[in-house]
C-alpha cells in the first residue's frame, strides 16, 4: 500500500485496498462510491444503484458539486494534490 492510499485510509470513511482507497457518500437520494487509484493518481466516481450492490461509473459533471468539494478536501487532508479530482481519464 502506498503512502497516499495510507493517508486517505486514515480519514473518516475511507478504506484502503492495495493500491486504491474507497469511500461511500450518501446524498438526498443518491449513493456514490469514490475511488482513488495511486498508480494513476486519479479519482473515479461510481453511482450505486438502489440494491446497494451494483455501481456504474459516472462522469464528474454528473456528481453534485458539494460532493466533489468534499473529495477535494479529503485529498488535501491526505496530502494529495486536490487538482487530480478534475483530471479527465
N, C-alpha and C positions, 0 to 999 in steps of 0.2 A: 504494500500500500504506500502510495506516495505522500509527500508532505501536505500537499494541497487537499487531497482527499481526507487525510487525517485531521486537518484543520476544520474542514466542513463537518466531519463527524462529531466534533466537539460541540457544535451548535445544536440548539434545541430542535428536535425533529429529524435531523439528518442522520442517515445510516450509511456506512461505508461497506463496499464490496470490492475487494482487489483494487482496481484502477478507477472505480467510479463511486460517486456519492449520490444519494437519492433522498428527497424529501417529498411529502404529500401536503397539499394545502386544499382546504375546502372553502369555497365561497358560498354565496347565497344558494345556488342550485348546482354548482359545478365542483368537481373534484379534479385536481391536477396532480400529476406526478412530475417532478422536475429532477433531471439527472445532469450531473456534472461529470464529464469524462476528462481525466487528467492527461492521457496521451495526446488527445487532440485539442485540449484546453477549450472545451465548448460546453454549452448548455443546450439540452433538449427538453422540450415541453411535451407532455402527454396528457390528453384528456381522458379521464377514467369514466367508463360507462356506468350506468346505474347498478349493474350487478357487482361492481367493485373488483371484478376480476379482469375485465377487458379494458385495454387502453389503446388509444390511437395517437400517433404523433400529430401535433398541430403546429401551425406557423405562429411565430411570436406575435404577429399582428392581430391574432385572434385571442390572445391572452390578455386579461384585464390589466390595465396599467398599474393598479396598486400591487398586484402580484409580481409583476416584473420589477417594480421598485423594491419590493421586499427581497427578491432574489439578488438584486444588485447589492443591497445592504448586507445580506448574508455573505456574498462573495468578498466584499470589503472587509468584513469582520474576520474572514478566514485568510486574509492577506492575499487575495486573488484579484487581479485587475477586473473591476466591475464592467469594463467595456466589452469583455468577451461575451456578456449576456446578449449583446446585439449582433454578434457575428452570424453571418449567413453561411450555412453549410453547403 
